[in-house]
């Protein structure tokens, strides 16, 4: 990949970097094609591992003017302090929960994200998990492979006309609700405050929403304010016929409480794309037959990732041209 310095393998990349392109530090994993696309316009130092990241900031921090990261990888206040020329921090996707926003704003550093670039992909995946857990697709697949015919198993429930509760009715939550409307589902939601522009029923507490709905979907941002909001009490309210889907952040759900609820059949099932132990699988859950796990890929598709990269370039070029970023945080 031309125009890309792999910081993990370069003791000093200053000798090979361009003097015309703006120095950019990339902290999240990317495909060679997307690195090349960005490298056509920026002087890229690619440091997707902890060791490469520490080395790049220690040895070259003074020259970086922009950082690209993701919510799970973040950027600390100490790292920001080590980059005196830094003027732009972008999150590739919508999430930015581990970016030290206050430290960046105190320096006047511009902040942007990829809001909206992968919403359809996440909503598609959320609804796929929803259908799969309610209909028991994982178990049905295993039974079919073992030669079990339908007469020997129970009747999987409908998805249509169930009550769907959405925790976090932002852009992704709205798109999940639109998909649910096609299944004639009744929709309720919980946010910090009600949204006047939507027709869906508002619940002032997450526990009340869980008690009302058949399926609870978490689509809220991560971070300290939502950590373990789905706890033992919320799961108890969801009940033995209820299902949980989480495409938000692993921190939103108390893993120990969820494992206990699934083991004891106090909820019917769960579909999770995110979990607290990432990237390691959640050991408390992997042996359970009423949970479906995917490895944080809800926002990943060729279309969504390309849109996110294009949005980063639009944000970065807008900032450095003096027009401002396209999607500010």
Backbone bond lengths (Angstrom), bond angles and torsions (degrees), N, CA, C in turn:
res aa  C-N    CA-C-N  psi(-1)  N-CA   C-N-CA  omega(-1)  CA-C   N-CA-C  phi
1 X - - - 1.456 - - 1.516 109.91 -
2 X 1.295 117.49 109.20 1.452 119.44 177.83 1.524 109.69 -72.05
3 X 1.319 114.14 157.71 1.468 122.68 178.94 1.525 113.67 70.56
4 X 1.341 118.25 5.63 1.457 121.14 -178.90 1.519 109.11 -118.24
5 X 1.311 116.91 129.17 1.453 122.37 171.76 1.513 107.87 -103.27
6 X 1.344 116.78 121.80 1.461 120.78 175.02 1.519 106.71 -85.98
7 X 1.306 116.07 101.33 1.457 120.82 -168.86 1.517 112.55 -62.12
8 X 1.334 117.08 -25.94 1.460 119.41 -179.88 1.519 111.58 -66.42
9 X 1.328 116.76 -21.88 1.447 120.09 -174.21 1.523 112.37 -114.63
10 X 1.303 117.66 14.70 1.451 120.62 -177.84 1.518 109.48 -128.92
11 X 1.321 116.21 116.62 1.460 119.49 179.14 1.515 110.58 -68.46
12 X 1.316 116.00 -33.82 1.456 120.04 176.54 1.511 108.49 -151.30
13 X 1.324 116.79 109.03 1.461 120.15 -175.99 1.513 112.66 -90.45
14 X 1.330 118.30 -3.22 1.450 119.78 -175.62 1.523 112.40 -60.00
15 X 1.335 116.95 -30.09 1.450 120.34 -176.51 1.522 112.49 -71.42
16 X 1.336 117.33 -19.16 1.459 119.37 -174.48 1.521 112.84 -114.92
17 X 1.295 118.36 1.24 1.455 119.73 -178.44 1.511 111.09 -87.68
18 X 1.337 113.91 160.58 1.461 119.56 -177.75 1.515 111.05 -81.37
19 X 1.327 115.84 149.59 1.466 120.50 176.49 1.522 111.43 -93.59
20 X 1.341 117.05 -4.62 1.464 119.66 -176.46 1.520 113.00 -106.34
21 X 1.307 117.82 -28.47 1.456 120.29 -179.80 1.523 110.57 -89.09
22 X 1.323 115.93 148.42 1.467 122.10 -178.02 1.528 109.42 -71.71
23 X 1.338 118.48 130.38 1.475 121.10 -179.61 1.531 111.65 -67.98
24 X 1.328 115.14 126.70 1.461 123.12 -176.71 1.519 109.24 -128.59
25 X 1.314 116.74 129.89 1.460 122.73 175.20 1.528 108.22 -101.81
26 X 1.334 117.22 123.35 1.467 122.31 177.49 1.519 108.46 -108.23
27 X 1.333 116.62 123.69 1.461 122.27 -175.08 1.518 113.83 -104.39
28 X 1.309 118.47 -14.27 1.465 121.90 -177.91 1.522 110.24 -103.47
29 X 1.333 115.66 155.31 1.443 120.71 178.10 1.516 112.02 -64.55
30 X 1.341 116.49 141.86 1.463 121.74 179.36 1.521 109.44 -145.31
31 X 1.324 116.43 157.82 1.456 120.81 177.11 1.523 109.88 -75.39
32 X 1.326 117.61 155.55 1.465 119.70 175.64 1.527 113.07 -56.27
33 X 1.332 116.65 -37.49 1.463 119.78 -178.85 1.529 111.29 -63.70
34 X 1.332 116.31 -42.44 1.459 118.65 -178.92 1.523 111.43 -74.21
35 X 1.321 117.61 -33.86 1.460 119.60 173.70 1.522 110.55 -61.74
36 X 1.311 116.83 -41.42 1.459 119.87 177.91 1.527 111.26 -64.34
37 X 1.339 116.47 -40.63 1.463 119.63 179.26 1.528 110.81 -60.31
38 X 1.326 116.61 -45.93 1.465 120.15 179.58 1.531 110.26 -69.52
39 X 1.335 116.09 -37.52 1.460 120.48 -178.07 1.511 114.26 -65.81
40 X 1.332 117.82 -18.30 1.455 119.86 174.79 1.528 112.02 -66.94
41 X 1.324 116.22 -22.06 1.465 120.02 -173.30 1.530 113.51 -119.34
42 X 1.341 116.47 -19.43 1.463 119.75 -177.49 1.521 110.19 -131.43
43 X 1.308 115.44 154.70 1.465 123.02 176.02 1.527 106.81 -85.75
44 X 1.323 116.25 97.01 1.464 122.29 -166.82 1.522 111.72 -93.05
45 X 1.322 115.05 130.68 1.458 123.03 165.69 1.523 106.12 -111.82
46 X 1.323 115.97 116.64 1.467 121.68 -172.77 1.523 108.81 -101.92
47 X 1.336 116.12 114.81 1.475 121.51 -175.10 1.521 110.18 -135.10
48 X 1.339 118.26 73.32 1.468 120.85 -174.20 1.520 115.28 -85.87
49 X 1.343 118.12 0.31 1.468 120.52 178.53 1.528 109.30 -113.21
50 X 1.327 117.93 157.23 1.476 119.44 179.97 1.524 113.72 -56.71
51 X 1.337 117.40 -42.11 1.465 119.73 -179.71 1.518 111.53 -66.34
52 X 1.335 116.60 -44.63 1.461 119.96 179.07 1.522 111.12 -63.54
53 X 1.300 116.01 -38.99 1.470 121.37 179.14 1.520 111.23 -62.08
54 X 1.333 116.49 -49.41 1.465 120.14 -179.66 1.517 110.78 -62.42
55 X 1.334 116.95 -41.66 1.455 120.68 -179.69 1.523 111.56 -64.94
56 X 1.332 116.09 -44.20 1.460 120.10 -178.63 1.517 111.44 -62.04
57 X 1.324 117.50 -44.27 1.470 120.45 -177.33 1.524 110.68 -71.62
58 X 1.329 116.93 -37.83 1.466 120.08 178.98 1.522 111.48 -66.12
59 X 1.332 116.70 -46.18 1.458 120.79 -173.42 1.516 114.13 -86.74
60 X 1.343 117.07 -29.64 1.460 119.57 -172.25 1.525 114.06 -128.27
61 X 1.336 117.24 8.05 1.452 120.49 -174.09 1.510 114.12 -54.54
62 X 1.313 117.22 -32.02 1.465 120.62 -175.49 1.523 112.97 -65.93
63 X 1.329 117.38 -21.19 1.462 117.95 -174.53 1.529 114.67 -98.69
64 X 1.332 118.99 -15.79 1.460 120.32 -174.95 1.524 111.44 -72.31
65 X 1.336 114.68 130.76 1.462 120.71 177.27 1.528 112.13 -106.16
66 X 1.322 116.57 -13.14 1.473 120.71 -179.69 1.517 109.18 -147.02
67 X 1.337 114.79 150.06 1.471 122.04 176.13 1.522 107.59 -130.76
68 X 1.332 114.68 135.33 1.462 121.31 171.53 1.521 108.29 -113.61
69 X 1.332 116.12 129.62 1.462 121.36 -177.27 1.526 108.40 -145.68
70 X 1.325 116.76 -172.25 1.463 122.63 171.88 1.521 107.56 -132.23
71 X 1.327 116.32 168.22 1.460 120.05 -176.40 1.506 113.66 -58.87
72 X 1.328 116.92 -41.76 1.462 120.05 -177.53 1.519 112.37 -70.11
73 X 1.315 117.42 -30.26 1.471 122.41 -179.24 1.522 111.00 -85.84
74 X 1.337 116.93 -43.57 1.455 122.44 173.56 1.511 115.33 67.62
75 X 1.321 114.53 -166.97 1.464 124.55 176.87 1.519 106.67 -158.73
76 X 1.333 117.23 125.27 1.463 120.65 -173.72 1.526 112.18 -87.46
77 X 1.316 114.70 163.64 1.469 120.34 176.23 1.520 110.65 -62.22
78 X 1.332 117.46 -37.75 1.463 120.78 179.18 1.528 110.96 -65.21
79 X 1.315 116.57 -38.58 1.467 119.70 178.16 1.520 110.85 -67.98
80 X 1.314 116.77 -39.35 1.462 120.13 177.07 1.529 109.75 -61.24
81 X 1.318 116.55 -42.78 1.469 120.53 179.87 1.521 112.17 -63.05
82 X 1.331 116.79 -27.59 1.467 121.15 -179.18 1.527 113.02 -82.57
83 X 1.334 116.86 -0.09 1.473 121.18 179.77 1.524 109.55 -123.35
84 X 1.327 117.79 81.30 1.468 121.12 -173.29 1.523 114.53 -65.68
85 X 1.338 118.34 -20.99 1.459 120.58 179.67 1.521 112.77 -92.58
86 X 1.313 117.17 -0.33 1.466 121.23 -174.87 1.523 110.98 -64.69
87 X 1.340 115.82 130.51 1.460 119.94 179.25 1.522 113.64 -133.27
88 X 1.353 117.59 -3.67 1.458 120.28 179.36 1.520 109.52 -148.59
89 X 1.357 116.19 130.20 1.459 122.50 172.21 1.519 107.23 -123.72
90 X 1.333 116.48 124.39 1.458 121.83 179.31 1.519 110.15 -119.54
91 X 1.320 116.09 137.72 1.459 122.13 167.41 1.518 107.06 -96.23
92 X 1.337 116.15 132.04 1.458 119.36 -175.74 1.527 111.53 -65.51
93 X 1.336 116.96 -41.60 1.454 120.71 177.69 1.519 111.48 -99.45
94 X 1.319 114.96 -160.36 1.460 119.57 -178.84 1.530 112.51 -77.88
95 X 1.349 117.12 -32.02 1.460 120.52 -174.44 1.518 113.23 -77.55
96 X 1.334 115.80 146.90 1.467 121.24 178.43 1.526 110.63 -149.10
97 X 1.343 116.13 30.19 1.458 120.84 -169.78 1.524 114.05 -65.00
98 X 1.328 118.70 -24.35 1.466 120.53 -178.79 1.525 113.08 -105.77
99 X 1.315 116.47 14.80 1.462 121.07 173.79 1.527 108.26 -91.20
100 X 1.327 116.50 130.25 1.470 121.52 -178.80 1.531 109.36 -75.99
101 X 1.325 115.45 82.25 1.462 121.10 -174.05 1.529 112.24 -62.35
102 X 1.331 116.47 -42.86 1.463 119.33 -177.22 1.523 111.32 -62.33
103 X 1.334 116.37 -41.57 1.466 119.98 179.19 1.520 110.93 -64.76
104 X 1.329 115.88 -39.28 1.462 119.25 178.98 1.526 111.13 -67.47
105 X 1.315 116.75 -44.76 1.472 119.77 -178.87 1.519 111.98 -66.02
106 X 1.325 115.93 -34.18 1.470 118.83 177.94 1.524 111.84 -62.45
107 X 1.313 116.67 -26.20 1.461 121.96 178.16 1.524 112.02 -92.54
108 X 1.325 117.89 -5.00 1.451 120.55 -176.02 1.516 113.63 76.57
109 X 1.313 116.64 21.94 1.463 122.05 -179.70 1.526 109.38 -78.02
110 X 1.317 116.67 132.27 1.459 121.42 178.45 1.529 109.78 -71.15
111 X 1.325 115.90 143.45 1.466 122.28 -178.00 1.522 109.47 -127.78
112 X 1.329 115.62 134.19 1.460 119.87 -179.44 1.524 109.58 -147.39
113 X 1.325 115.41 160.87 1.467 119.78 176.87 1.519 109.97 -141.18
114 X 1.325 115.07 -175.37 1.465 121.25 -179.03 1.504 112.65 -103.35
115 X 1.311 117.48 36.02 1.466 121.25 -176.95 1.523 110.96 -52.18
116 X 1.325 115.60 130.41 1.452 121.58 175.73 1.511 115.47 91.30
117 X 1.340 117.76 -12.30 1.464 118.96 -174.03 1.524 113.34 -77.32
118 X 1.326 117.17 -25.45 1.470 118.22 -179.66 1.523 113.13 -125.25
119 X 1.333 116.88 17.70 1.468 120.18 -175.86 1.520 112.67 -60.14
120 X 1.324 116.81 -43.35 1.469 119.19 -179.23 1.521 111.14 -63.42
121 X 1.327 116.01 -41.16 1.461 120.27 -179.58 1.531 110.72 -63.24
122 X 1.329 117.08 -44.46 1.467 120.99 179.57 1.526 110.45 -64.29
123 X 1.321 116.29 -43.75 1.471 119.65 179.99 1.526 110.96 -64.39
124 X 1.327 117.41 -40.22 1.466 120.65 175.85 1.528 110.71 -58.38
125 X 1.333 115.29 -47.56 1.464 120.09 -177.12 1.524 110.74 -65.25
126 X 1.328 116.04 -41.37 1.465 119.82 178.52 1.514 110.77 -58.58
127 X 1.329 116.02 -43.29 1.459 117.88 -178.49 1.523 111.31 -72.76
128 X 1.325 116.49 -30.56 1.456 119.06 173.47 1.518 111.88 -62.65
129 X 1.333 116.89 -44.50 1.462 120.34 176.18 1.524 111.02 -62.18
130 X 1.327 115.83 -41.73 1.471 120.27 -179.63 1.526 110.83 -58.67
131 X 1.324 116.85 -51.65 1.468 120.04 -179.60 1.524 110.55 -61.72
132 X 1.339 115.83 -42.51 1.461 120.03 -175.70 1.519 112.50 -63.71
133 X 1.329 117.42 -39.87 1.466 117.78 -177.34 1.526 112.03 -79.79
134 X 1.321 117.45 -36.29 1.463 119.05 179.45 1.526 110.09 -68.75
135 X 1.311 117.39 -41.06 1.467 121.45 -179.92 1.526 112.77 -84.35
136 X 1.331 117.39 -7.69 1.463 120.57 177.48 1.515 113.42 69.59
137 X 1.327 117.34 38.58 1.461 121.34 -173.82 1.526 112.89 -59.74
138 X 1.317 117.13 -39.62 1.467 119.82 -178.22 1.535 110.67 -61.07
139 X 1.315 116.37 -48.28 1.464 120.72 -179.87 1.525 111.14 -67.61
140 X 1.329 116.62 -40.39 1.460 119.87 179.19 1.525 111.47 -62.05
141 X 1.311 116.46 -39.39 1.460 120.07 177.50 1.529 110.96 -62.45
142 X 1.331 115.61 -45.32 1.467 119.30 179.74 1.526 111.41 -63.98
143 X 1.336 116.29 -41.65 1.455 120.02 179.88 1.525 111.39 -65.58
144 X 1.312 116.80 -40.96 1.459 120.56 -179.85 1.530 110.43 -63.71
145 X 1.332 117.01 -42.88 1.460 120.57 178.74 1.534 111.70 -63.50
146 X 1.348 115.23 -28.87 1.466 119.49 179.94 1.526 112.30 -86.90
147 X 1.319 117.71 2.27 1.454 120.91 178.21 1.503 115.19 86.63
148 X 1.326 117.95 13.11 1.469 121.12 179.79 1.528 108.49 -81.35
149 X 1.339 116.42 126.99 1.460 120.83 179.05 1.527 110.10 -94.26
150 X 1.311 115.74 163.22 1.460 122.03 -171.48 1.521 113.38 -59.44
151 X 1.334 118.48 -28.94 1.463 120.64 -178.17 1.523 112.31 -63.59
152 X 1.345 116.50 -20.22 1.465 120.21 -175.68 1.524 112.93 -95.56
153 X 1.322 116.66 2.08 1.474 119.11 -177.48 1.522 109.89 -124.84
154 X 1.329 114.65 167.68 1.461 119.61 179.38 1.507 111.88 -77.18
155 X 1.314 115.67 178.64 1.460 122.11 -179.60 1.534 110.08 -93.09
156 X 1.326 118.37 117.54 1.464 119.24 177.90 1.524 111.09 -70.72
157 X 1.318 117.92 142.02 1.470 120.67 -175.53 1.525 113.20 -68.83
158 X 1.316 115.05 160.30 1.465 121.83 168.26 1.522 110.76 -65.85
159 X 1.328 115.60 154.92 1.458 122.05 163.05 1.523 109.36 -94.05
160 X 1.313 116.64 -41.68 1.463 121.63 -179.57 1.529 111.31 -55.77
161 X 1.331 113.51 138.66 1.465 124.24 175.96 1.531 113.99 69.31
162 X 1.306 116.88 11.79 1.451 119.51 169.83 1.535 109.51 -75.09
163 X 1.326 115.11 165.06 1.467 120.90 175.16 1.527 108.94 -93.38
164 X 1.308 116.00 124.15 1.465 121.62 -179.36 1.521 109.72 -107.47
165 X 1.327 116.08 123.21 1.459 121.59 174.40 1.521 109.79 -104.45
166 X 1.319 117.33 129.92 1.463 122.08 -178.76 1.523 108.38 -114.90
167 X 1.307 115.66 119.06 1.462 121.69 175.50 1.528 107.34 -93.94
168 X 1.330 115.77 100.72 1.454 122.18 -177.75 1.509 111.28 104.32
169 X 1.325 116.41 84.22 1.465 120.31 -177.46 1.525 109.58 -92.66
170 X 1.336 115.41 64.22 1.451 121.29 171.35 1.517 109.75 -90.28
171 X 1.327 116.25 -153.75 1.462 119.77 -177.53 1.518 111.60 -62.17
172 X 1.336 116.85 -45.29 1.462 119.83 179.20 1.524 110.21 -66.88
173 X 1.328 117.10 -42.66 1.460 120.37 177.24 1.513 112.21 -57.72
174 X 1.344 116.43 -40.69 1.463 120.49 176.86 1.526 110.89 -60.52
175 X 1.322 116.74 -41.64 1.467 119.95 -176.97 1.528 110.81 -71.59
176 X 1.308 117.22 -33.56 1.467 119.77 173.31 1.531 109.46 -64.10
177 X 1.328 116.39 -42.44 1.466 120.28 178.87 1.530 111.53 -61.88
178 X 1.326 117.50 -38.28 1.471 120.81 178.05 1.527 110.88 -63.36
179 X 1.323 116.88 -40.34 1.457 120.02 177.66 1.529 110.43 -66.92
180 X 1.320 116.04 -39.60 1.460 120.24 179.57 1.518 111.71 -64.11
181 X 1.324 116.63 -32.69 1.470 119.82 179.31 1.522 111.08 -60.94
182 X 1.333 116.83 -32.12 1.458 120.36 177.68 1.519 113.14 -68.01
183 X 1.343 116.06 -16.57 1.461 121.57 176.43 1.529 111.35 -104.02
184 X 1.316 115.87 14.65 1.467 121.71 178.51 1.531 111.78 55.86
185 X 1.314 116.34 36.36 1.458 120.36 178.55 1.526 110.29 -85.09
186 X 1.301 116.12 142.94 1.457 121.88 172.42 1.527 107.34 -82.30
187 X 1.330 116.64 134.78 1.460 120.12 -169.90 1.521 111.04 -118.78
188 X 1.320 115.18 130.58 1.455 122.67 171.16 1.509 108.99 -127.10
189 X 1.326 117.14 165.66 1.460 119.67 -178.02 1.519 111.48 -153.75
190 X 1.323 114.28 159.42 1.462 121.33 172.13 1.519 108.89 -130.22
191 X 1.313 115.77 124.58 1.463 125.60 171.38 1.517 107.46 -127.83
192 X 1.331 115.62 177.46 1.468 118.52 173.39 1.521 111.06 -61.19
193 X 1.339 116.66 -30.48 1.470 120.89 177.43 1.522 108.03 -149.87
194 X 1.339 117.62 156.06 1.466 119.73 -179.31 1.520 112.18 -68.60
195 X 1.330 115.67 154.80 1.459 121.78 178.33 1.519 108.32 -107.70
196 X 1.328 115.16 116.01 1.465 120.19 -173.11 1.521 112.61 -65.98
197 X 1.336 118.11 -24.57 1.455 120.81 -172.95 1.526 114.15 -85.03
198 X 1.333 118.01 -1.72 1.477 119.17 -177.02 1.524 109.96 -111.62
199 X 1.338 117.01 149.58 1.467 120.25 -178.31 1.524 113.54 -87.19
200 X 1.326 117.30 -6.10 1.458 120.38 -172.82 1.530 111.61 -74.48
201 X 1.308 115.19 155.12 1.462 121.13 -178.56 1.522 111.11 -72.95
202 X 1.314 115.90 131.65 1.471 121.62 179.78 1.523 110.15 -97.24
203 X 1.329 115.42 137.48 1.462 121.90 176.08 1.525 108.89 -116.75
204 X 1.313 117.88 127.04 1.465 120.12 -174.87 1.523 114.48 -70.61
205 X 1.331 118.19 -15.69 1.464 120.41 177.29 1.524 109.57 -135.54
206 X 1.330 115.44 151.79 1.455 120.57 178.95 1.521 111.02 -66.35
207 X 1.305 117.17 -34.81 1.463 120.66 179.60 1.527 110.81 -65.02
208 X 1.321 117.49 -40.04 1.468 120.65 177.07 1.522 111.03 -64.66
209 X 1.333 116.46 -40.49 1.462 120.01 177.44 1.523 110.64 -62.26
210 X 1.334 116.83 -44.41 1.466 121.54 -179.54 1.524 111.44 -62.12
211 X 1.326 117.11 -39.20 1.467 120.49 179.71 1.524 111.61 -67.17
212 X 1.328 117.26 -28.11 1.468 121.84 -177.73 1.516 113.03 -83.20
213 X 1.345 117.55 -37.25 1.455 120.16 -166.84 1.525 113.05 -91.54
214 X 1.332 114.80 163.50 1.469 122.11 172.35 1.523 111.22 -91.89
215 X 1.327 115.89 -34.52 1.460 121.77 179.16 1.519 107.96 -130.61
216 X 1.333 116.04 127.30 1.459 122.13 177.82 1.521 108.56 -107.86
217 X 1.331 116.39 119.80 1.462 121.91 179.43 1.524 109.01 -109.52
218 X 1.320 115.71 126.49 1.470 121.52 177.35 1.518 109.21 -92.31
219 X 1.329 116.57 117.24 1.460 122.16 179.11 1.525 110.11 -132.86
220 X 1.317 116.18 27.28 1.456 122.16 -176.42 1.526 110.61 -90.58
221 X 1.329 119.15 157.53 1.461 119.73 173.39 1.530 110.91 -63.32
222 X 1.340 115.53 156.94 1.458 120.17 174.34 1.514 110.98 -83.31
223 X 1.322 115.88 -166.35 1.457 120.45 -179.98 1.513 112.77 108.85
224 X 1.329 115.25 177.03 1.464 121.30 -174.39 1.524 112.98 -60.82
225 X 1.320 117.32 -34.36 1.469 119.94 -174.27 1.525 113.13 -71.02
226 X 1.328 117.65 -20.52 1.468 120.30 -179.74 1.520 112.60 -114.59
227 X 1.312 118.64 6.57 1.463 120.95 -177.22 1.542 110.48 -62.60
228 X 1.311 115.78 126.76 1.470 124.30 177.14 1.527 112.42 55.72
229 X 1.330 116.24 30.85 1.458 117.90 174.73 1.528 110.91 -64.74
230 X 1.323 116.66 -33.62 1.462 119.61 172.21 1.522 106.74 -87.81
231 X 1.321 114.96 96.20 1.464 122.15 -173.93 1.529 109.70 -116.44
232 X 1.317 115.93 -169.79 1.463 120.17 -177.30 1.521 111.97 -59.11
233 X 1.329 117.17 -38.51 1.468 120.74 -178.54 1.529 111.25 -66.94
234 X 1.322 116.52 -42.16 1.467 120.36 179.53 1.527 109.96 -66.11
235 X 1.328 117.58 -42.32 1.454 121.15 178.80 1.530 111.25 -65.07
236 X 1.327 116.47 -37.56 1.471 120.03 176.21 1.524 110.24 -62.50
237 X 1.335 116.11 -39.51 1.455 120.00 178.52 1.524 111.64 -68.03
238 X 1.317 117.59 -33.97 1.467 121.60 178.25 1.527 110.85 -62.11
239 X 1.317 117.07 -42.03 1.456 121.50 167.99 1.522 115.67 86.77
240 X 1.329 116.22 170.83 1.468 122.16 -171.91 1.524 114.59 -68.52
241 X 1.324 118.45 -13.45 1.467 121.17 175.05 1.526 111.54 -103.45
242 X 1.331 116.60 5.48 1.453 120.63 -174.29 1.519 113.29 -98.09
243 X 1.331 115.54 156.38 1.461 122.89 -178.34 1.529 109.78 -127.10
244 X 1.335 115.28 149.50 1.462 121.87 178.98 1.514 109.44 -120.33
245 X 1.338 116.89 134.75 1.465 123.12 172.26 1.524 107.15 -124.62
246 X 1.334 116.56 132.03 1.468 120.17 177.52 1.519 110.11 -127.93
247 X 1.346 115.05 111.18 1.468 121.51 173.03 1.533 109.18 -119.45
248 X 1.336 116.18 17.58 1.462 121.65 -176.83 1.533 109.71 -89.60
249 X 1.319 116.75 -95.45 1.455 124.15 174.22 1.523 107.48 -140.45
250 X 1.323 115.69 148.23 1.454 119.59 -178.60 1.506 113.24 -59.04
251 X 1.319 116.88 -31.50 1.464 121.28 -177.10 1.518 113.33 -65.77
252 X 1.331 117.47 -17.83 1.466 120.76 -177.68 1.528 111.11 -67.36
253 X 1.326 117.30 -29.11 1.466 122.20 -175.48 1.524 110.48 -109.52
254 X 1.312 116.77 131.46 1.465 122.50 174.18 1.534 107.73 -73.62
255 X 1.323 115.91 107.06 1.472 120.47 -173.58 1.518 112.34 -61.42
256 X 1.323 117.11 -42.45 1.470 119.85 -179.00 1.525 110.67 -63.46
257 X 1.310 116.65 -42.53 1.469 120.27 179.02 1.521 110.69 -65.38
258 X 1.336 116.86 -40.12 1.457 120.16 179.02 1.524 111.00 -65.43
259 X 1.337 117.49 -44.14 1.465 120.76 179.62 1.526 110.84 -58.97
260 X 1.326 116.41 -43.06 1.463 120.19 179.34 1.522 111.08 -64.60
261 X 1.330 116.78 -42.49 1.467 120.41 -179.39 1.527 111.51 -65.09
262 X 1.336 117.33 -37.35 1.458 121.04 178.99 1.528 111.30 -71.83
263 X 1.337 116.30 -43.45 1.472 120.11 179.92 1.520 111.49 -61.17
264 X 1.320 115.36 -42.23 1.459 120.78 -175.87 1.523 112.78 -88.91
265 X 1.340 116.16 5.39 1.467 123.04 179.15 1.523 112.15 57.83
266 X 1.337 115.67 31.99 1.466 119.14 175.09 1.518 111.60 -80.09
267 X 1.347 117.23 -13.70 1.464 122.46 161.68 1.522 106.44 -130.11
268 X 1.327 116.05 160.00 1.463 119.63 -173.63 1.524 112.59 -78.40
269 X 1.334 117.62 -34.70 1.456 119.10 -177.26 1.515 111.41 -179.47
270 X 1.340 114.97 171.47 1.460 120.80 -179.99 1.520 109.59 -147.26
271 X 1.323 115.66 146.63 1.453 123.30 172.75 1.513 108.08 -124.57
272 X 1.329 116.58 118.32 1.464 121.15 -172.73 1.524 110.91 -124.15
273 X 1.308 116.23 127.32 1.465 120.50 169.78 1.514 111.21 -99.79
274 X 1.323 116.82 -11.84 1.463 122.27 -176.83 1.529 108.49 -135.44
275 X 1.327 115.62 151.21 1.461 120.17 -179.44 1.516 109.24 -159.56
276 X 1.323 114.74 160.67 1.460 120.60 -170.74 1.517 113.92 -66.75
277 X 1.329 117.90 -26.54 1.464 121.38 -174.05 1.524 113.58 -87.83
278 X 1.337 118.41 3.55 1.469 120.61 -175.20 1.537 111.72 -47.68
279 X 1.371 116.51 140.61 1.459 128.39 1.80 1.531 114.43 -84.86
280 X 1.331 117.90 -4.12 1.472 119.86 176.90 1.522 109.33 -70.04
281 X 1.329 118.07 142.96 1.463 119.67 178.78 1.521 111.33 -66.18
282 X 1.327 117.57 152.19 1.469 121.18 -179.39 1.526 110.54 -74.57
283 X 1.300 117.37 100.72 1.456 121.41 -173.16 1.522 112.83 -60.16
284 X 1.319 117.24 -28.30 1.464 120.41 179.26 1.530 111.87 -66.99
285 X 1.339 116.55 -19.26 1.460 120.51 -172.04 1.524 114.38 -112.16
286 X 1.328 117.77 -21.95 1.470 119.49 -168.78 1.532 113.10 -64.37
287 X 1.310 118.82 -24.88 1.455 120.51 -179.17 1.513 114.44 -89.70
288 X 1.310 117.63 1.36 1.464 121.31 -176.14 1.522 110.80 -92.24
289 X 1.328 116.03 139.60 1.456 119.47 -176.32 1.522 113.49 -89.45
290 X 1.331 117.44 -4.04 1.466 119.69 -179.08 1.518 112.37 -110.69
291 X 1.330 115.98 27.64 1.465 121.13 174.45 1.518 108.42 -133.30
292 X 1.330 116.02 140.39 1.457 123.43 177.13 1.524 107.60 -116.05
293 X 1.325 117.36 126.18 1.458 122.86 -174.20 1.525 110.84 -118.19
294 X 1.330 116.23 136.31 1.461 121.82 169.43 1.530 107.84 -129.78
295 X 1.342 118.23 150.99 1.477 121.41 -168.30 1.524 114.73 -87.64
296 X 1.330 117.31 62.22 1.464 123.62 176.24 1.531 111.23 52.97
297 X 1.313 115.38 53.87 1.467 121.35 -179.25 1.528 112.34 -116.66
298 X 1.321 118.34 7.87 1.468 120.03 -175.26 1.522 112.17 -56.63
299 X 1.313 117.28 -36.34 1.462 120.95 -178.88 1.509 114.03 -92.94
300 X 1.325 117.64 7.44 1.459 121.66 -175.43 1.518 111.42 -103.13
301 X 1.306 115.43 119.83 1.452 123.53 168.63 1.526 104.68 -157.08
302 X 1.318 118.20 159.42 1.470 117.73 177.05 1.519 112.35 -54.74
303 X 1.326 115.86 -40.44 1.459 119.52 -178.35 1.523 111.82 -67.53
304 X 1.344 116.33 -44.20 1.464 120.39 -176.43 1.526 111.54 -68.61
305 X 1.333 117.11 -43.44 1.464 119.49 -178.49 1.526 110.31 -66.84
306 X 1.328 117.44 -41.17 1.460 119.21 177.51 1.526 111.08 -61.63
307 X 1.321 116.76 -41.48 1.466 119.75 177.98 1.525 111.10 -63.10
308 X 1.342 117.18 -36.57 1.462 120.80 179.25 1.526 111.10 -67.24
309 X 1.329 116.79 -41.62 1.466 120.15 177.99 1.526 110.11 -65.38
310 X 1.320 116.63 -43.63 1.465 120.12 177.60 1.523 111.20 -60.62
311 X 1.321 116.43 -38.75 1.467 119.67 178.84 1.531 110.61 -66.95
312 X 1.328 117.11 -41.18 1.466 118.49 176.18 1.520 110.61 -57.20
313 X 1.326 117.15 -46.69 1.461 119.70 -179.33 1.529 111.05 -62.24
314 X 1.322 116.49 -38.81 1.466 119.60 177.73 1.524 110.73 -65.46
315 X 1.332 117.22 -41.64 1.464 120.48 177.57 1.521 111.16 -63.29
316 X 1.330 116.13 -47.56 1.464 120.40 -176.29 1.526 111.02 -66.65
317 X 1.316 116.42 -45.29 1.457 118.97 -178.66 1.527 111.44 -68.20
318 X 1.333 116.32 -35.72 1.458 118.74 175.58 1.515 111.93 -62.29
319 X 1.323 115.84 -43.15 1.460 119.52 179.58 1.522 111.49 -64.03
320 X 1.322 116.91 -51.49 1.465 119.22 -174.57 1.523 113.38 -73.35
321 X 1.333 117.17 -16.32 1.466 120.80 173.56 1.517 112.09 -87.29
322 X 1.333 116.67 -6.66 1.458 120.59 178.77 1.508 114.16 88.85
323 X 1.336 118.12 4.71 1.464 120.88 179.77 1.524 112.19 -86.43
324 X 1.315 116.66 -19.78 1.451 121.26 -176.23 1.516 110.93 97.80
325 X 1.322 115.93 161.37 1.460 120.52 -179.12 1.524 110.17 -73.54
326 X 1.326 115.27 158.88 1.463 121.19 -178.17 1.518 111.50 -80.42
327 X 1.343 116.84 -41.31 1.466 119.20 -178.07 1.535 108.90 -129.17
328 X 1.331 116.51 84.56 1.467 120.21 -177.94 1.516 112.49 -70.60
329 X 1.312 115.03 150.08 1.473 121.23 171.71 1.517 107.28 -85.98
